[in-house]
Amino acid sequence: MHAGLAGNVDVVGYRLQYYDSRVIERQVRDQQYRLEDGTTADWPLLAQVLQLGLTDVTRVLIKQANFDVNTMMVVGGRRVPLFSRVT
C-alpha cells in the first residue's frame, strides 16, 4: 500500500509477482475512509491511486493484479462500484 501511494511502480509490480491479487485487493483497503460528507467508506487502494492521479500505479494494479474498477465498495451502508465514486 505504501509503495502504491508513493507512486513507486517498480516496487508495486515486484510485490504483485508473489501474491494472489484477490487477497491483496481485499487487504489494501481502508475500511474507515472518511468521505467529504463525513460518511465512511470501504476504500480500496485502486480508488486512492485513481483519485491521486497516479496513472502508472493504476495501470500496474489493473493489468498485473487484475484489480477491477467495477469492484464493490461499501459507502454509507450501500454497495456501489468503485468507478461511480471516483469519477
Beta strands, then each sheet from edge to edge (+ up, - down):
strand 1: 29-34
strand 2: 40-44
strand 3: 72-75
strand 4: 78-81
sheet 1: 1+ 2-
sheet 2: 3+ 4-
end
